[in-house]
Amino acid sequence: MSLPTQAANGHGSDVNGPVANGAARHGPRKSKPSPPGRSLLRQTAPEQLHDLVGVGFGPASLAIAVALHDSLESSRSKSGSASLDNKRSPKVAFLERQPQFAWHAGMLLPGAKMQITFIKDLATLRDPRSEFTFLNYLHRRDRLVQFTNLGTFLPLRVEYEDYMRWCAGWFTDVVGYGQEVLEIVPKQGSSSKVVDGFVVKARDITTGNITTRRARNVVIGVGGRPHIPPHFPQKHPRVIHSSKYSSAVPALLTDREKPYRIAVIGSGQSAAEIFNDLHGRYPNAKTSLIIKGSALKPSDDSPFVNEIFDPERVDTFYEQSPEIRQASLEHDRATNYGVVRLDLLERLYSDLYVQRLREPDEEKWAHNILNFRNVTKIEELPPAGESASHGSLRLHIQRLTGCPKSERASGIETMDVDAVLVATGYVRDAYDDMLQQARHLMPGGDEAGKKWAVGRDYRIQFQPGTVDENAGVWLQGCNERTHGV
């Protein structure tokens, strides 16, 4: 819909008038925030052949759903038919393991902000007129004017999660929550040996029931699985991955005033945020941030460096040899891995400086950053009382080369703690398990340790002639080695 110039640019001849500031002069508007609407995508019965099944419904799959809706909306406005091809709407379903939409729920910490501009939302760079832009979300929530007053491109993380949850609410008709996809099996056509579709098998996480859906195309966008170093206990209640921090830690350490001993392992944004949050969450606790390097390092989000995230850069990166791509990834790590935003670094340093001011003796400090350290082993100590099911933990810590000399013994240190918080990233290989039944379709055949090859369009490359050109599997969020960060 086209708007008169005054309405389109947000003000009339008086730029300080009631239209410009979003309220009449006699007081603010009192409007009710708009709930999510309903997408043009419609539910498809499980037994029907789907055009697309999306595995996972995080930001990547949500962005695909938004793009499909916008394409339908554009078609409808041009021809009066709510379809992509003017014949019918696509038959689409998304299967998500979580019981409801959630994005990094374990790290929605007080005051934590996004690390990238809201302009890189689910729609703006593709179509700034979309219903699903962050700015339109603010408008629908009746907070656009107030957000503008903040003067920032970096929303609070909890607000951005609410934005994506609002967008996801449009697509409840086509999302099956509580569905864990187990495998994706290629199926040949009835009159041909060529694969013309795939069967997606999923398990209901509540009932255990197994269901299947047939689809011509499958997009796998499940995100990463929490990575805990293999020499750490993998399922110990006192060893907690950062992805579960805000839910698991309060359940384990229930007394806010108790002098807990807590270790945080990692040197990136999540580790620094957790270390910072613990100071206020448990004011009497002794916390240690254990890092392998010499110091926490700032992330580089300067303009020229940020161009590595530009969409057109993918073409250049993909065309390079594997050796050059790997070298580029190592060179660009400071944009995304093992680094911390400068404002948080400065806050932590200021807090530690005040600690030094109040107590010159480092041995008495409540909060420490221990550099040049590597945790080599974690063992459980006997429970302190009969009612305790698990004892505290003992960390065995190797002091690495380059550690500043001190009066403490070199080599191996030990540290007893009540909890270990592990911020060591994610592994993005869930698709390997899902595609076990398709490995025989790999170019050149299946071989032990062989990795899936992915085209520039994120489509898995099968042996030529084995899969119909109108069918395929696409990977999202796990193509760094071929498509860049």
C-alpha positions as CSV (number, residue, x, y, z in Angstrom):
1,M,0.0,0.0,0.0
2,S,1.4,3.4,-0.9
3,L,1.1,6.2,1.7
4,P,1.0,9.9,1.3
5,T,4.4,11.5,1.9
6,Q,3.5,12.9,5.3
7,A,2.4,9.5,6.6
8,A,5.2,7.6,5.0
9,N,8.0,9.7,6.4
10,G,6.4,9.9,9.9
11,H,5.7,13.7,10.1
12,G,3.8,16.5,8.6
13,S,5.0,20.1,8.1
14,D,5.5,20.4,11.9
15,V,8.3,17.9,12.7
16,N,7.7,18.4,16.4
17,G,4.0,17.8,16.1
18,P,1.8,15.0,17.2
19,V,2.6,12.7,14.3
20,A,6.3,13.1,14.7
21,N,6.4,12.2,18.3
22,G,3.9,9.4,18.2
23,A,1.4,11.0,20.6
24,A,-1.1,13.8,20.8
25,R,0.0,17.0,22.6
26,H,-2.4,16.3,25.4
27,G,-0.7,13.1,26.4
28,P,0.7,9.7,25.3
29,R,-1.3,7.2,23.3
30,K,-2.8,4.4,25.2
31,S,-2.9,1.5,22.7
32,K,-2.7,-2.2,23.4
33,P,0.4,-3.9,21.9
34,S,-0.4,-6.0,18.9
35,P,-0.2,-9.8,19.3
36,P,1.3,-12.0,16.5
37,G,-0.8,-12.4,13.4
38,R,-1.3,-15.5,11.3
39,S,1.0,-16.5,8.5
40,L,-0.2,-17.2,5.0
41,L,1.4,-20.6,5.3
42,R,-1.2,-23.3,6.1
43,Q,-1.0,-26.5,8.0
44,T,-0.3,-29.7,6.0
45,A,-1.5,-33.1,7.2
46,P,1.5,-35.4,8.1
47,E,0.5,-38.0,5.6
48,Q,0.6,-35.6,2.6
49,L,3.7,-35.1,0.5
50,H,5.4,-31.8,1.7
51,D,7.2,-29.4,-0.5
52,L,9.5,-28.6,2.4
53,V,10.2,-29.9,5.9
54,G,12.4,-27.8,8.1
55,V,14.3,-29.5,10.9
56,G,14.6,-27.1,13.8
57,F,12.8,-23.8,14.2
58,G,15.4,-21.5,15.5
59,P,16.5,-18.2,13.8
60,A,17.6,-19.9,10.5
61,S,14.3,-21.8,9.9
62,L,12.3,-18.9,11.2
63,A,13.9,-16.6,8.7
64,I,13.0,-19.1,5.9
65,A,9.4,-19.2,7.1
66,V,9.3,-15.4,7.1
67,A,10.7,-15.3,3.6
68,L,8.0,-17.7,2.4
69,H,5.3,-15.7,4.0
70,D,6.6,-12.5,2.4
71,S,6.8,-14.1,-1.0
72,L,3.2,-15.2,-0.6
73,E,2.2,-11.8,0.5
74,S,3.9,-10.2,-2.5
75,S,2.2,-12.7,-4.9
76,R,-1.2,-12.0,-3.3
77,S,-0.8,-8.3,-3.6
78,K,0.2,-8.6,-7.3
79,S,-2.3,-11.2,-8.5
80,G,-4.9,-11.7,-5.7
81,S,-3.7,-15.3,-5.1
82,A,-2.1,-16.2,-1.9
83,S,0.5,-18.6,-3.4
84,L,4.1,-18.6,-4.6
85,D,3.3,-19.9,-8.1
86,N,-0.3,-18.5,-8.4
87,K,-1.6,-22.1,-8.2
88,R,-1.3,-23.2,-4.5
89,S,0.4,-22.4,-1.3
90,P,3.5,-24.6,-0.5
91,K,3.0,-27.5,1.8
92,V,5.5,-26.7,4.6
93,A,6.2,-28.0,8.1
94,F,8.9,-27.3,10.7
95,L,9.8,-29.8,13.5
96,E,11.4,-28.3,16.6
97,R,12.7,-30.3,19.6
98,Q,12.0,-27.6,22.2
99,P,8.4,-27.5,23.6
100,Q,8.1,-23.9,22.5
101,F,10.1,-21.3,20.7
102,A,13.2,-20.3,22.6
103,W,16.5,-18.6,21.6
104,H,19.5,-19.0,23.9
105,A,17.2,-19.1,26.9
106,G,20.0,-20.0,29.2
107,M,21.9,-16.8,28.5
108,L,19.1,-14.2,28.7
109,L,21.0,-12.4,31.5
110,P,20.0,-9.0,33.0
111,G,21.4,-6.2,30.9
112,A,23.0,-8.5,28.3
113,K,22.8,-6.9,24.8
114,M,23.0,-8.1,21.3
115,Q,26.4,-8.2,19.6
116,I,25.1,-7.3,16.2
117,T,22.9,-4.5,14.9
118,F,19.1,-5.1,14.9
119,I,19.2,-4.2,11.2
120,K,20.5,-7.7,10.6
121,D,17.1,-9.1,11.8
122,L,14.9,-11.7,10.2
123,A,13.9,-9.6,7.3
124,T,15.2,-6.0,7.0
125,L,18.2,-6.6,4.7
126,R,16.0,-8.8,2.4
127,D,13.0,-6.5,2.5
128,P,12.8,-3.5,4.9
129,R,9.0,-3.3,4.2
130,S,8.4,-6.8,5.7
131,E,5.9,-7.2,8.5
132,F,8.7,-9.1,10.4
133,T,11.4,-6.4,10.8
134,F,12.5,-5.5,14.3
135,L,11.3,-2.0,13.8
136,N,7.8,-3.1,12.9
137,Y,7.9,-5.4,16.0
138,L,8.7,-2.4,18.1
139,H,5.8,-0.5,16.4
140,R,3.4,-3.4,17.0
141,R,4.5,-3.5,20.7
142,D,4.1,0.2,21.0
143,R,7.7,0.8,22.0
144,L,9.2,2.3,18.8
145,V,9.5,5.9,20.0
146,Q,10.9,4.8,23.4
147,F,13.5,2.5,21.7
148,T,14.5,5.3,19.4
149,N,15.3,7.4,22.5
150,L,17.9,4.8,23.6
151,G,20.0,5.8,20.6
152,T,21.4,2.3,20.1
153,F,21.5,-0.4,17.4
154,L,22.0,-3.1,20.0
155,P,18.8,-4.2,21.8
156,L,18.8,-6.1,25.0
157,R,19.1,-9.8,24.3
158,V,15.8,-10.5,26.2
159,E,14.0,-8.0,23.9
160,Y,15.4,-9.5,20.7
161,E,14.4,-13.0,21.9
162,D,10.9,-11.6,22.4
163,Y,11.0,-10.2,18.9
164,M,11.8,-13.6,17.5
165,R,9.2,-15.2,19.7
166,W,6.6,-12.7,18.3
167,C,7.6,-13.6,14.8
168,A,7.4,-17.3,15.6
169,G,3.9,-16.8,16.9
170,W,2.8,-16.2,13.3
171,F,3.7,-19.7,12.3
172,T,2.1,-21.9,14.9
173,D,0.0,-23.6,12.2
174,V,3.1,-25.1,10.5
175,V,5.4,-25.8,13.5
176,G,5.4,-29.0,15.5
177,Y,7.1,-28.3,18.8
178,G,8.4,-31.1,21.0
179,Q,9.4,-33.1,17.9
180,E,13.0,-34.5,17.8
181,V,14.1,-35.5,14.3
182,L,15.9,-38.8,14.4
183,E,16.7,-39.5,10.8
184,I,16.2,-38.4,7.2
185,V,15.9,-41.3,4.8
186,P,16.0,-40.9,1.0
187,K,13.2,-42.5,-1.0
188,Q,13.2,-43.5,-4.6
189,G,10.3,-42.9,-7.0
190,S,7.9,-45.7,-7.8
191,S,9.1,-46.0,-11.3
192,S,12.7,-45.0,-11.0
193,K,15.8,-45.6,-8.9
194,V,16.3,-41.9,-8.6
195,V,15.5,-40.4,-5.2
196,D,12.6,-38.0,-5.5
197,G,12.0,-37.2,-1.8
198,F,12.9,-37.9,1.8
199,V,11.2,-39.4,4.8
200,V,11.7,-37.4,8.0
201,K,11.3,-39.5,11.1
202,A,10.6,-37.6,14.4
203,R,10.0,-38.6,18.1
204,D,7.6,-36.8,20.3
205,I,9.7,-35.8,23.4
206,T,6.6,-36.2,25.7
207,T,5.0,-39.4,24.5
208,G,7.8,-41.1,22.7
209,N,5.6,-41.7,19.6
210,I,7.3,-41.9,16.3
211,T,5.9,-40.0,13.3
212,T,7.0,-39.6,9.7
213,R,6.6,-36.9,7.1
214,R,7.5,-37.2,3.4
215,A,9.1,-34.2,1.7
216,R,10.7,-33.3,-1.6
217,N,13.0,-30.9,0.2
218,V,14.5,-30.8,3.7
219,V,16.3,-27.9,5.4
220,I,18.3,-28.8,8.5
221,G,18.8,-25.8,10.8
222,V,19.1,-27.2,14.3
223,G,21.9,-25.0,15.6
224,G,24.7,-26.3,17.7
225,R,24.9,-29.0,20.5
226,P,26.6,-27.8,23.7
227,H,30.2,-28.8,23.8
228,I,31.8,-30.0,27.0
229,P,35.4,-31.1,26.7
230,P,35.6,-34.9,26.5
231,H,37.8,-35.2,29.6
232,F,35.1,-33.4,31.7
233,P,32.1,-35.3,33.3
234,Q,29.5,-35.1,30.6
235,K,26.3,-35.4,32.7
236,H,27.3,-34.3,36.2
237,P,24.8,-31.9,37.8
238,R,27.7,-29.6,39.0
239,V,29.2,-29.3,35.5
240,I,26.9,-26.9,33.7
241,H,27.2,-25.7,30.1
242,S,26.6,-22.0,29.5
243,S,23.5,-22.8,27.5
244,K,21.8,-23.9,30.7
245,Y,23.3,-21.2,33.0
246,S,20.2,-19.2,33.9
247,S,18.0,-22.2,34.7
248,A,20.5,-24.8,36.1
249,V,22.6,-22.6,38.3
250,P,19.7,-21.2,40.5
251,A,18.4,-24.7,40.9
252,L,21.7,-26.0,42.0
253,L,23.0,-23.1,44.1
254,T,19.8,-22.1,45.9
255,D,21.1,-19.9,48.7
256,R,22.0,-16.4,47.3
257,E,24.0,-15.5,50.4
258,K,26.1,-18.6,50.7
259,P,29.8,-18.4,50.0
260,Y,29.9,-20.8,47.1
261,R,33.1,-21.5,45.2
262,I,32.4,-21.3,41.4
263,A,34.7,-21.8,38.4
264,V,34.0,-20.5,34.9
265,I,35.9,-22.0,32.0
266,G,36.2,-20.1,28.8
267,S,37.4,-16.8,27.3
268,G,34.6,-15.7,25.1
269,Q,31.5,-13.5,25.5
270,S,29.4,-16.1,27.3
271,A,32.2,-16.9,29.9
272,A,32.7,-13.2,30.6
273,E,28.9,-12.5,30.9
274,I,28.5,-15.4,33.3
275,F,31.6,-14.3,35.4
276,N,30.1,-10.8,35.5
277,D,26.6,-12.0,36.4
278,L,27.8,-14.2,39.3
279,H,29.1,-11.2,41.1
280,G,25.6,-9.9,41.6
281,R,23.8,-13.2,41.7
282,Y,25.9,-14.6,44.6
283,P,27.5,-11.6,46.3
284,N,29.4,-13.7,48.9
285,A,30.7,-16.3,46.4
286,K,34.3,-16.8,45.3
287,T,34.5,-16.9,41.5
288,S,37.4,-17.8,39.2
289,L,37.4,-17.3,35.4
290,I,39.9,-19.8,34.0
291,I,41.4,-19.0,30.6
292,K,44.1,-20.6,28.5
293,G,45.5,-17.3,27.0
294,S,47.2,-14.4,28.6
295,A,44.1,-12.1,28.8
296,L,40.5,-11.6,27.7
297,K,40.5,-10.1,24.3
298,P,38.1,-7.6,22.7
299,S,35.9,-8.5,19.7
300,D,36.6,-6.7,16.5
301,D,33.4,-5.2,15.0
302,S,35.1,-2.3,13.2
303,P,33.5,-1.4,9.8
304,F,36.0,-2.9,7.4
305,V,36.3,-6.1,9.4
306,N,32.5,-6.3,9.6
307,E,32.4,-6.6,5.8
308,I,33.3,-10.3,6.1
309,F,29.7,-10.8,7.1
310,D,28.4,-9.1,3.9
311,P,26.3,-11.6,1.8
312,E,28.4,-11.0,-1.3
313,R,31.5,-12.1,0.6
314,V,30.3,-15.7,0.6
315,D,30.9,-16.0,-3.1
316,T,34.5,-15.0,-2.8
317,F,35.1,-17.2,0.2
318,Y,33.4,-20.3,-1.3
319,E,35.6,-20.0,-4.5
320,Q,38.8,-20.3,-2.5
321,S,40.8,-23.5,-1.9
322,P,40.2,-25.3,1.4
323,E,43.6,-24.2,2.6
324,I,42.9,-20.5,2.0
325,R,39.5,-20.7,3.5
326,Q,40.9,-22.3,6.7
327,A,43.5,-19.6,6.9
328,S,40.9,-16.9,6.5
329,L,38.8,-18.4,9.3
330,E,41.8,-18.4,11.6
331,H,42.5,-14.8,10.7
332,D,38.9,-13.7,11.3
333,R,38.4,-15.5,14.6
334,A,38.6,-12.2,16.6
335,T,35.2,-11.3,15.1
336,N,33.3,-14.2,16.6
337,Y,35.2,-16.6,18.8
338,G,37.0,-16.3,22.2
339,V,36.5,-12.6,22.3
340,V,34.4,-10.2,24.4
341,R,32.7,-6.9,23.7
342,L,34.8,-4.0,24.9
343,D,32.2,-2.5,27.1
344,L,32.0,-5.7,29.1
345,L,35.8,-6.0,29.3
346,E,36.0,-2.5,30.7
347,R,33.2,-3.2,33.3
348,L,35.0,-6.3,34.5
349,Y,38.4,-4.6,34.7
350,S,36.8,-1.7,36.7
351,D,35.2,-4.2,39.1
352,L,38.5,-6.0,39.6
353,Y,40.3,-2.7,40.1
354,V,37.9,-1.7,42.9
355,Q,38.5,-5.1,44.5
356,R,42.2,-4.4,44.4
357,L,41.6,-1.0,45.8
358,R,39.7,-2.4,48.8
359,E,42.0,-5.4,49.3
360,P,45.6,-5.4,48.2
361,D,46.1,-9.1,49.1
362,E,45.2,-11.1,46.0
363,E,44.8,-14.3,48.1
364,K,41.8,-12.7,49.7
365,W,40.1,-11.6,46.5
366,A,36.6,-12.9,45.8
367,H,36.9,-12.7,42.0
368,N,39.9,-13.7,39.9
369,I,40.8,-14.2,36.3
370,L,43.4,-17.0,36.1
371,N,45.3,-16.9,32.9
372,F,47.5,-19.5,31.3
373,R,45.5,-22.3,32.8
374,N,44.1,-25.5,31.4
375,V,41.8,-27.7,33.4
376,T,43.0,-31.3,32.7
377,K,40.7,-33.2,35.0
378,I,37.6,-32.9,37.1
379,E,36.9,-35.3,39.9
380,E,34.1,-35.6,42.4
381,L,34.8,-35.3,46.1
382,P,32.8,-37.3,48.7
383,P,29.4,-35.7,49.7
384,A,29.7,-33.4,52.7
385,G,26.6,-34.8,54.4
386,E,24.2,-37.8,54.4
387,S,21.6,-35.8,52.5
388,A,23.9,-34.7,49.7
389,S,23.7,-36.8,46.6
390,H,26.8,-35.3,45.0
391,G,29.9,-33.8,46.5
392,S,31.9,-30.8,45.4
393,L,34.4,-31.0,42.6
394,R,38.1,-30.8,42.5
395,L,39.7,-29.3,39.4
396,H,43.2,-30.3,38.3
397,I,44.7,-27.3,36.6
398,Q,47.8,-27.2,34.5
399,R,49.7,-23.9,34.5
400,L,50.8,-23.3,30.9
401,T,54.1,-22.0,29.5
402,G,54.1,-18.2,29.9
403,C,52.4,-18.1,33.2
404,P,53.9,-15.2,35.2
405,K,56.2,-16.3,38.0
406,S,54.8,-16.3,41.5
407,E,55.5,-17.9,44.8
408,R,53.0,-20.7,44.1
409,A,54.3,-24.0,42.9
410,S,54.4,-24.4,39.1
411,G,52.9,-27.4,37.3
412,I,49.6,-28.7,38.5
413,E,47.2,-26.8,40.8
414,T,44.0,-28.0,42.4
415,M,40.9,-26.0,43.1
416,D,37.8,-27.3,45.0
417,V,34.5,-25.8,43.8
418,D,30.7,-26.2,44.2
419,A,30.0,-25.7,40.5
420,V,31.9,-25.6,37.2
421,L,30.4,-23.4,34.4
422,V,31.6,-24.5,31.0
423,A,31.5,-21.9,28.2
424,T,33.3,-23.8,25.6
425,G,31.0,-23.4,22.6
426,Y,29.0,-25.7,20.5
427,V,29.4,-28.6,18.0
428,R,27.4,-28.2,14.8
429,D,27.3,-31.7,13.4
430,A,23.8,-33.0,14.3
431,Y,23.0,-33.4,10.6
432,D,25.6,-36.2,10.4
433,D,23.5,-38.4,12.6
434,M,20.3,-37.5,10.8
435,L,21.7,-38.4,7.4
436,Q,23.3,-41.8,8.2
437,Q,20.8,-43.5,5.9
438,A,21.8,-41.3,3.0
439,R,25.6,-41.7,3.2
440,H,25.6,-44.2,0.3
441,L,24.5,-41.2,-1.9
442,M,27.8,-39.3,-1.2
443,P,29.8,-38.5,-4.3
444,G,32.2,-41.4,-4.8
445,G,30.3,-43.5,-2.2
446,D,30.5,-43.7,1.6
447,E,33.9,-43.8,3.3
448,A,34.7,-43.7,7.0
449,G,35.2,-40.1,8.2
450,K,34.0,-38.6,4.9
451,K,32.3,-35.3,5.3
452,W,29.3,-34.0,3.4
453,A,30.0,-31.6,0.6
454,V,27.8,-28.5,0.3
455,G,27.2,-26.3,-2.8
456,R,27.2,-22.6,-2.8
457,D,23.4,-22.6,-2.4
458,Y,23.9,-24.6,0.9
459,R,22.5,-27.7,-0.8
460,I,24.1,-31.1,0.0
461,Q,25.9,-32.5,-3.0
462,F,24.8,-36.1,-3.8
463,Q,26.3,-38.5,-6.3
464,P,25.2,-37.1,-9.7
465,G,22.1,-38.7,-11.1
466,T,21.0,-40.3,-7.8
467,V,18.7,-37.5,-6.6
468,D,16.1,-35.7,-8.6
469,E,16.9,-32.1,-9.3
470,N,13.6,-31.1,-7.7
471,A,14.5,-32.8,-4.4
472,G,17.3,-32.1,-2.0
473,V,18.6,-31.4,1.5
474,W,20.0,-28.0,2.6
475,L,22.2,-27.2,5.6
476,Q,21.9,-24.0,7.6
477,G,24.2,-22.7,10.4
478,C,26.9,-25.3,10.0
479,N,28.8,-24.4,6.8
480,E,31.6,-22.2,8.2
481,R,34.4,-24.1,6.6
482,T,32.9,-23.6,3.1
483,H,30.9,-20.4,3.4
484,G,32.7,-18.4,6.1
485,V,31.6,-16.9,9.4
